[in-house]
Amino acid sequence: MVAYVVYDITSASSFKEVRRSVAELVDNGTPHMVFVIVGNKADSEGKRQVSKKELADYLSELRKGREGQNSVTGGECSARTGDNVDALIHEGLDLVYKLDVTPLERNPQIVMG
């Protein structure tokens, strides 16, 4: 399963909310969950409140907490212009299929039978 957690780079409070959302997903999600942390509005550089370094530091922190699992990635995009949207979607999906788990473990909502 992939969780795309999106925040607004022009809103520091939305980035803080990412931490809460990810913690909730870790506590209640599947053990083989992939996280893609996405900063939206990359086309609004002049209004930026969340630096690229803050995102990079948070991604490093998440990776340390999930050692042995190549299941965290992220980046910035612009939904308005479409820049980097497809790449981030594909990064998340690629990570899911690199996990050494069965299809049912990837997506426990699949009903077999």
C-alpha distance (Angstrom), angle and dihedral (degrees) to the residues before:
residue distance angle dihedral
M1 . . .
V2 3.80 . .
A3 3.79 123.7 .
Y4 3.79 112.5 -161.3
V5 3.80 104.0 -163.0
V6 3.80 109.7 -168.0
Y7 3.79 129.0 -164.5
D8 3.79 134.1 175.6
I9 3.84 113.1 -110.7
T10 3.82 87.9 -150.0
S11 3.84 91.8 59.6
A12 3.80 122.0 64.5
S13 3.80 90.0 -170.1
S14 3.81 92.0 58.7
F15 3.81 89.5 54.8
K16 3.82 90.1 51.7
E17 3.79 88.3 52.5
V18 3.83 89.2 57.5
R19 3.81 89.9 67.9
R20 3.79 91.7 53.4
S21 3.79 92.6 46.5
V22 3.80 93.8 48.5
A23 3.82 91.9 47.3
E24 3.80 89.6 52.3
L25 3.80 91.5 48.9
V26 3.81 91.8 48.7
D27 3.81 90.5 50.8
N28 3.81 95.9 44.9
G29 3.80 106.1 22.7
T30 3.76 133.5 83.9
P31 3.81 119.3 -73.0
H32 3.81 91.0 -119.6
M33 3.79 97.6 54.5
V34 3.80 120.8 144.1
F35 3.80 116.9 -145.3
V36 3.80 122.9 -151.8
I37 3.80 111.3 -175.1
V38 3.80 108.5 -158.5
G39 3.78 127.3 -167.0
N40 3.80 107.9 -156.6
K41 3.81 128.6 -159.7
A42 3.81 94.5 45.8
D43 3.80 85.0 157.7
S44 3.85 89.3 67.6
E45 3.82 97.1 70.4
G46 3.81 93.1 147.1
K47 3.81 91.1 59.9
R48 3.82 95.8 44.8
Q49 3.82 116.6 144.0
V50 3.82 97.9 164.5
S51 3.80 115.7 61.4
K52 3.79 124.8 -142.3
K53 3.81 86.8 -119.1
E54 3.81 90.9 58.6
L55 3.80 89.2 54.9
A56 3.81 92.3 46.1
D57 3.82 91.3 49.1
Y58 3.80 91.9 49.2
L59 3.81 92.1 48.8
S60 3.83 89.3 51.7
E61 3.79 90.1 49.9
L62 3.81 91.5 50.9
R63 3.80 92.3 47.9
K64 3.82 91.2 52.9
G65 3.79 90.1 52.7
R66 3.79 90.4 51.7
E67 3.80 99.9 45.6
G68 3.75 114.5 173.3
Q69 3.78 90.8 25.7
N70 3.78 120.2 96.0
S71 3.77 89.7 -156.5
V72 3.81 109.4 120.0
T73 3.78 129.0 81.4
G74 3.75 137.8 140.8
G75 3.75 149.0 159.5
E76 3.75 144.5 159.1
C77 3.76 131.0 -74.2
S78 3.76 142.7 165.0
A79 3.77 117.5 -123.4
R80 3.80 88.0 -170.0
T81 3.81 95.8 57.4
G82 3.81 97.9 23.0
D83 3.81 92.3 -125.1
N84 3.82 111.7 160.2
V85 3.84 94.5 -12.4
D86 3.81 95.9 117.6
A87 3.81 92.5 43.4
L88 3.81 92.6 54.9
I89 3.79 92.3 46.9
H90 3.80 90.8 51.1
E91 3.83 92.8 45.7
G92 3.79 90.1 58.7
L93 3.78 93.8 46.4
D94 3.81 91.7 46.8
L95 3.81 90.6 53.8
V96 3.80 91.8 51.8
Y97 3.77 91.6 55.5
K98 3.80 92.5 46.3
L99 3.80 91.0 58.5
D100 3.79 112.1 101.7
V101 3.80 95.7 -124.9
T102 3.78 137.7 110.8
P103 3.83 121.0 -99.0
L104 3.82 89.5 -104.8
E105 3.82 90.8 54.4
R106 3.81 89.8 49.2
N107 3.78 91.5 54.5
P108 3.80 115.1 13.5
Q109 3.80 90.3 -174.8
I110 3.80 89.8 74.5
V111 3.78 107.6 106.6
M112 3.77 114.3 -144.3
G113 3.77 121.3 -154.7
